[in-house]
Amino acid sequence: MIVNAYLMFDGQCEEAFRFYERCLGGKLEMIIRYADMPECAGMDEATGKKIAHVRLAVDGSMLMGSDAGDPTQTWEGHKGFFVCINTKDPDQAEKIFNALSEQARAIMMPLAKTSWSERYGQLADRYGVEWMVNCDTHD
């Protein structure tokens, strides 16, 4: 079984995923706009430009997302979860945490050595997505 995170945005999905591609060193494998989908024919132009699905491959994992497509729904933002990144390399943890921290809304816990991890930190990035970066060097 594979479990992946799927992030929703209110019009910033493509911008966010290009940022994540840079921060995480991944590769955007797919970007589909609502206008590209026959099922969405007749959508207004602004909604048609939004992202219906994006897929970012990162080191054997996948991060996916889209923009909320229904303009009648109120966007409530990201709530109640973190995207957790685990690495065994402290330098990689530092690099990722620092990149995601660029214009971050909040650093809840600066990246530091903890009793359970060589490095651990929490932040809410510029898009409001909350991240945990963990460097566990134990086998």
C-alpha positions as CSV (number, residue, x, y, z in Angstrom):
1,M,0.0,0.0,0.0
2,I,1.1,3.5,-0.7
3,V,-0.3,6.6,1.0
4,N,0.2,10.0,-0.5
5,A,-0.8,13.5,0.5
6,Y,-3.2,15.5,-1.8
7,L,-3.2,19.2,-1.2
8,M,-6.1,21.5,-2.2
9,F,-5.5,25.2,-3.0
10,D,-7.7,28.2,-3.9
11,G,-6.0,29.2,-7.1
12,Q,-2.3,28.9,-6.0
13,C,-1.8,25.2,-6.8
14,E,0.6,25.6,-9.7
15,E,2.6,28.3,-8.0
16,A,2.8,26.2,-4.8
17,F,3.9,23.0,-6.6
18,R,6.6,24.8,-8.6
19,F,7.8,26.1,-5.2
20,Y,7.7,22.5,-3.8
21,E,9.5,21.2,-6.8
22,R,12.4,23.6,-6.1
23,C,12.3,23.0,-2.3
24,L,12.1,19.2,-2.4
25,G,14.2,18.6,-5.5
26,G,11.3,16.7,-7.1
27,K,10.0,16.6,-10.7
28,L,6.5,17.8,-11.8
29,E,5.2,14.8,-13.8
30,M,1.7,16.1,-14.6
31,I,-0.3,19.3,-14.6
32,I,-3.9,19.2,-15.9
33,R,-6.1,22.3,-15.9
34,Y,-9.9,22.1,-15.6
35,A,-10.1,23.5,-19.2
36,D,-8.2,20.5,-20.4
37,M,-10.8,18.1,-19.2
38,P,-13.9,17.3,-21.4
39,E,-15.9,16.7,-18.2
40,C,-15.5,20.3,-17.3
41,A,-16.6,21.9,-20.6
42,G,-18.6,25.0,-20.0
43,M,-16.6,26.2,-17.0
44,D,-15.9,29.9,-16.8
45,E,-12.5,31.0,-18.1
46,A,-11.0,31.8,-14.6
47,T,-11.9,28.3,-13.3
48,G,-10.7,26.6,-16.5
49,K,-7.2,28.0,-15.9
50,K,-7.0,26.5,-12.4
51,I,-5.3,23.2,-11.7
52,A,-7.5,20.1,-11.7
53,H,-4.6,17.7,-10.9
54,V,-0.8,18.0,-10.4
55,R,1.7,15.3,-9.5
56,L,5.1,15.9,-8.0
57,A,7.5,12.9,-7.8
58,V,10.0,13.2,-5.0
59,D,12.5,10.4,-4.2
60,G,10.0,7.5,-4.8
61,S,7.1,9.4,-3.1
62,M,4.4,11.5,-4.6
63,L,2.8,14.8,-3.6
64,M,-0.4,15.6,-5.4
65,G,-2.9,18.5,-5.5
66,S,-5.4,20.7,-7.2
67,D,-7.3,24.0,-7.0
68,A,-10.8,23.9,-5.6
69,G,-12.8,23.8,-8.8
70,D,-16.2,24.7,-7.6
71,P,-16.4,28.5,-7.4
72,T,-19.6,28.3,-5.3
73,Q,-17.7,26.7,-2.4
74,T,-15.9,28.7,0.2
75,W,-12.2,27.9,0.6
76,E,-11.4,27.2,4.2
77,G,-7.7,26.6,3.9
78,H,-5.5,23.8,5.2
79,K,-6.5,22.5,8.6
80,G,-5.6,19.6,10.9
81,F,-2.7,17.9,9.2
82,F,1.0,18.2,8.5
83,V,3.0,16.9,5.5
84,C,5.9,14.9,7.0
85,I,9.2,14.6,5.3
86,N,11.6,12.0,6.7
87,T,15.3,11.8,5.7
88,K,18.4,10.2,7.1
89,D,20.7,13.1,6.1
90,P,20.9,16.1,8.5
91,D,22.2,18.3,5.7
92,Q,19.2,17.4,3.5
93,A,16.8,18.1,6.4
94,E,18.4,21.6,6.8
95,K,18.2,22.3,3.1
96,I,14.5,21.3,2.8
97,F,13.5,23.1,6.0
98,N,15.3,26.3,5.0
99,A,13.8,26.2,1.5
100,L,10.2,25.6,2.8
101,S,10.8,28.4,5.3
102,E,11.2,31.1,2.6
103,Q,8.3,33.6,3.3
104,A,6.8,31.0,5.8
105,R,3.7,32.1,7.6
106,A,5.0,30.5,10.8
107,I,7.9,28.5,12.2
108,M,6.3,26.5,15.0
109,M,9.4,24.7,15.9
110,P,12.8,25.6,14.5
111,L,14.8,22.7,13.0
112,A,17.0,21.3,15.8
113,K,18.3,18.2,17.4
114,T,15.7,16.5,19.6
115,S,15.5,13.5,21.9
116,W,14.0,11.4,19.1
117,S,15.7,12.9,16.0
118,E,19.0,14.3,14.7
119,R,16.9,17.2,13.3
120,Y,13.2,18.0,13.6
121,G,11.2,21.1,12.9
122,Q,7.7,22.3,12.0
123,L,6.5,25.2,9.9
124,A,3.6,26.6,8.0
125,D,4.8,27.6,4.5
126,R,3.8,30.6,2.5
127,Y,0.7,28.8,1.3
128,G,-0.4,27.7,4.8
129,V,0.6,24.1,4.3
130,E,2.1,22.8,7.5
131,W,5.2,20.6,7.3
132,M,7.2,18.5,9.7
133,V,10.8,17.8,8.7
134,N,12.4,14.9,10.5
135,C,15.9,13.5,10.2
136,D,16.0,10.1,11.9
137,T,19.4,8.5,11.6
138,H,18.4,5.4,13.7
139,D,18.1,2.1,11.8
